[in-house]
Amino acid sequence: MTQTIEVEINDAGEIRPVNSKVILRPGKAVLSWPANDEHYPALVSEKALEDWLSPEEDEAWAYLQREK
């Protein structure tokens, strides 16, 4: 299965997932990155919608979630 995650690359070229819950397993992967943010609207949108990532927003939209 293919998995897509957001990573940061430090000055030493080491790769670290942005989400600390993601665990990178040893192995091979294909990495691609944008030359600039304008080529990846989803990355730009994520910053614009950052304030929606809150417990208050989760609670406000909870009624739309499927029951488990």
Long-range contacts (C-beta under 8 A, 24 or more apart in sequence): 6-43, 7-31, 9-33
